Amino acid sequence: NSVLFIVAAYFINPLCFFIGAERLKLFNLLNLLSNIATIVAIFIFVKNPADSIWVNFILGGANTITYLGLLIYFGRQYGLGFRFPSVNELLKIGKDNFYLTINNISVNLQQSIIIFALPRWGLAAFLGTYTLCDKIIGQCRVLLITVSNAIYPNAARLFQQSTTLWDVYRKKTKYLLAGVFLAGSIFIVVLADPIIFILSKEHNATAILILRVMAFVPIMSALNVLNVLDLLLKNYTNYIFRIAVLLFIQSVVVAFILVTMGGAFAVGMFTLIIETSAVLMYEYAIKKPYPQNA
């Protein structure tokens, strides 16, 4: 039942409203405070494996409270009411956002496929350690999403002014982000042992190796975040959809190969391979000529 809170949080997330009103500072600040409170609560209340049932409750509950508060604040601030959309409106939303919806589903499945593959294909012993490392790297993804949301309004203005200005800004920001996350990756590699110990209360050589391999994933994500934004600004959502489908197929094949190979290093390489492939696909999509009706 605690998973329902996570689903509810996704459902009432008012991020789109704050992006439209260019009020992301408030959203990001409260989201950061919520994440900090969540981490503190997990450390306080989750003491042993039997308490693990409370993790989803804490994660979903904190986000639900935060998003609900932000939604109520935004509605009062701009005098907005609430009503259920009609069937025709839902169909139009579904049609207009079909490619992006499939892309989001694909992205989540890409990240989860290895979790299903490990017990399915004989490496269940790595499931806990991989999940722990993925949660750590996942926070870097959250940070990148926050950065992307924060720069979106300025990126849209630049794109409207001049595609040349946007291309210069995209490249500079991409390499700046990559440099920042490279420093973060080095930090994770050097301090992998204490990080794992703080989170799991034990020195786990397998988890340390997996985390050190996965530490370079945020660099690839940083190189790609502006590429995704570029295709969104150009409204080439069908290309985003095609890349998502290709990456999902690749993730299934790669997961099978790596799990069959066995070993912590191979398991840690999964996300890095997928993220690197995503960078290459998006770079190709950006540089190729597009038809006007793409």
C-alpha positions in Angstrom: 0.0 0.0 0.0 2.9 2.3 0.6 3.7 2.3 -3.1 0.4 4.2 -3.6 2.0 7.2 -2.0 4.7 7.1 -4.7 2.1 6.8 -7.4 0.1 9.7 -5.9 3.2 11.9 -5.8 3.8 11.4 -9.5 0.1 12.1 -10.2 0.0 15.4 -8.3 3.5 16.7 -9.2 2.9 20.3 -10.1 6.3 20.7 -11.9 4.7 21.7 -15.2 2.9 24.6 -13.6 6.0 26.0 -12.0 7.9 25.6 -15.3 5.2 27.5 -17.1 5.2 30.3 -14.5 9.0 30.3 -14.3 8.9 29.8 -10.5 11.2 26.9 -10.3 13.3 28.3 -7.5 10.5 27.6 -5.0 9.8 24.2 -6.4 13.5 23.1 -6.4 14.0 24.5 -2.9 11.1 22.6 -1.4 11.9 19.5 -3.4 15.5 19.6 -2.0 14.3 20.1 1.5 11.8 17.1 1.0 14.7 14.9 -0.2 16.8 15.9 2.8 14.0 15.2 5.2 13.4 11.8 3.5 17.1 10.8 3.9 17.0 11.8 7.6 13.8 9.9 8.2 15.1 6.7 6.6 18.2 6.9 8.7 16.1 7.4 11.9 13.3 4.9 11.3 14.9 2.2 9.1 17.2 0.2 11.4 17.0 -3.3 10.0 15.7 -5.3 7.0 12.3 -5.7 8.7 11.9 -2.0 8.6 12.4 -1.8 4.8 8.6 -1.8 4.3 8.6 1.8 5.5 11.1 3.1 2.9 8.5 3.5 0.1 6.1 5.0 2.7 8.6 7.6 3.7 9.7 8.4 0.1 6.1 8.6 -1.3 4.7 10.3 1.8 7.3 13.1 1.8 6.8 13.7 -1.9 3.0 13.6 -1.7 3.0 16.2 1.1 5.4 18.4 -0.7 3.7 18.3 -4.1 0.3 18.7 -2.6 1.4 21.8 -0.7 3.0 23.2 -3.8 -0.1 22.5 -5.9 -2.4 24.2 -3.3 0.0 27.2 -3.2 0.1 27.5 -7.0 -3.7 27.3 -7.3 -4.2 30.0 -4.7 -1.4 32.2 -6.0 -2.9 32.2 -9.6 -6.6 31.8 -8.7 -6.9 28.4 -10.3 -9.7 25.9 -9.6 -9.8 22.2 -10.1 -12.0 20.2 -12.5 -11.8 16.8 -14.1 -10.9 16.9 -17.8 -13.4 15.6 -20.3 -12.9 12.5 -22.4 -12.1 14.5 -25.5 -9.5 16.5 -23.6 -7.9 13.4 -22.3 -7.7 11.9 -25.8 -6.1 15.1 -27.1 -3.5 15.1 -24.3 -2.8 11.5 -25.0 -2.4 12.1 -28.7 -0.3 15.2 -28.4 2.0 13.6 -25.8 2.1 10.0 -27.0 5.8 10.0 -28.0 6.9 11.6 -24.8 4.7 9.3 -22.7 6.2 6.2 -24.4 9.7 7.7 -23.9 9.1 8.1 -20.2 7.8 4.6 -19.9 10.8 3.3 -21.8 13.3 5.2 -19.7 11.9 3.8 -16.5 11.9 0.3 -17.9 15.5 0.7 -19.1 16.5 1.5 -15.5 14.6 -1.4 -14.1 15.3 -4.2 -16.6 18.6 -5.1 -14.9 16.8 -5.4 -11.6 14.5 -8.0 -13.1 17.3 -9.7 -15.0 19.6 -10.3 -12.0 17.3 -12.8 -10.1 15.8 -14.1 -13.4 19.2 -15.1 -14.9 21.0 -16.3 -11.8 22.7 -13.3 -10.1 20.2 -12.6 -7.3 23.0 -12.1 -4.9 23.9 -8.8 -6.6 20.4 -7.4 -6.5 20.7 -5.6 -3.1 24.1 -4.1 -3.9 23.1 -3.0 -7.4 19.9 -1.4 -6.1 21.9 0.5 -3.4 24.3 1.8 -6.0 21.6 2.7 -8.4 19.9 4.8 -5.7 23.1 6.8 -5.1 23.5 7.4 -8.9 19.8 8.1 -9.1 20.3 11.2 -7.0 22.6 12.6 -9.7 19.9 12.0 -12.2 17.4 14.0 -10.0 19.9 16.8 -9.8 20.3 16.8 -13.6 16.6 16.9 -14.1 16.4 19.9 -11.7 19.1 21.7 -13.7 17.3 20.9 -16.9 14.0 22.3 -15.6 15.7 25.4 -14.3 17.4 26.3 -17.6 14.4 25.4 -19.8 12.7 28.8 -19.8 16.0 30.6 -20.8 16.7 27.9 -23.3 13.3 28.4 -24.9 13.9 32.1 -25.2 17.3 31.7 -26.7 15.9 29.1 -29.2 13.2 31.6 -30.3 15.7 34.4 -30.7 18.3 32.4 -32.7 19.1 28.7 -33.2 22.7 29.7 -33.5 22.7 31.3 -30.0 21.0 28.2 -28.7 23.6 25.9 -30.2 26.4 28.0 -28.6 24.7 28.0 -25.2 23.9 24.3 -25.4 27.5 23.3 -26.2 29.0 25.5 -23.5 26.5 24.4 -20.8 26.9 20.7 -21.8 30.6 20.7 -21.3 30.3 22.8 -18.1 27.8 20.3 -16.6 30.1 17.4 -17.8 33.0 19.0 -16.0 31.0 19.5 -12.8 29.8 15.9 -12.8 33.2 14.6 -13.7 34.4 16.1 -10.4 31.5 14.4 -8.7 32.3 11.1 -10.3 35.9 11.3 -9.1 34.5 12.1 -5.6 32.3 9.0 -5.7 35.2 6.8 -7.0 37.6 7.9 -4.2 35.0 7.8 -1.4 33.0 4.7 -2.6 34.0 2.7 0.5 32.8 5.3 3.1 29.7 6.1 1.1 28.7 2.4 1.0 29.5 2.0 4.7 27.4 5.1 5.7 24.4 3.8 3.7 24.6 0.1 4.5 26.6 0.0 7.7 29.1 -2.5 6.2 32.2 -2.6 4.0 31.0 -4.4 0.9 33.7 -4.9 -1.8 31.1 -5.9 -4.4 29.0 -2.8 -3.8 32.2 -0.6 -3.9 33.2 -2.0 -7.3 29.7 -1.6 -8.8 29.5 2.0 -7.4 32.9 2.9 -8.8 31.9 1.6 -12.3 28.5 3.4 -12.1 30.2 6.6 -10.9 30.8 7.6 -14.5 27.1 7.4 -15.5 26.3 11.0 -14.4 29.0 12.3 -16.8 27.2 10.7 -19.7 23.8 11.9 -18.5 25.3 15.4 -18.2 26.5 15.3 -21.8 23.0 14.3 -22.9 20.6 16.4 -20.9 21.0 19.4 -23.3 20.7 17.1 -26.3 17.3 15.9 -25.1 16.3 19.6 -24.5 17.4 20.4 -28.0 15.0 17.9 -29.6 12.2 19.0 -27.3 12.6 22.6 -28.4 12.6 21.6 -32.0 9.5 19.5 -31.3 11.1 16.4 -32.7 9.4 14.1 -30.2 9.2 11.3 -32.7 13.0 11.1 -32.7 13.0 10.9 -28.9 10.4 8.1 -29.2 12.5 6.2 -31.7 15.7 6.5 -29.5 13.7 5.3 -26.5 12.5 2.2 -28.3 16.1 1.4 -29.5 17.5 1.9 -26.0 14.9 -0.3 -24.5 15.7 -3.1 -26.9 19.4 -2.6 -26.3 18.9 -2.7 -22.5 17.2 -6.1 -22.7 20.1 -7.5 -24.9 22.8 -5.9 -22.8 21.3 -7.0 -19.5 21.2 -10.6 -20.7 24.8 -10.5 -22.0 26.2 -8.9 -18.8 24.3 -11.0 -16.4 25.3 -14.1 -18.3 28.9 -13.0 -18.1 28.5 -12.6 -14.4 30.6 -10.5 -11.9 30.2 -7.2 -10.2 32.1 -5.3 -12.9 29.8 -6.5 -15.7 26.7 -5.6 -13.6 28.0 -2.1 -12.9 28.6 -1.6 -16.6 25.0 -2.0 -17.6 23.8 1.6 -16.9 27.1 3.1 -18.2 26.7 1.3 -21.5 23.0 2.4 -21.9 23.8 6.0 -21.0 26.7 6.1 -23.4 24.6 4.7 -26.2 21.9 7.3 -25.4 24.5 10.1 -25.9 25.7 8.7 -29.2 22.1 8.3 -30.5 21.1 11.8 -29.5 24.2 13.4 -30.9 23.5 11.6 -34.2 19.9 12.8 -34.1 20.9 16.4 -33.5 23.5 16.5 -36.3 21.4 14.8 -39.0 19.2 17.0 -41.2 15.5 16.9 -40.3 12.5 17.1 -42.6 10.3 20.1 -41.9 7.4 17.8 -40.9 9.5 15.7 -38.4 
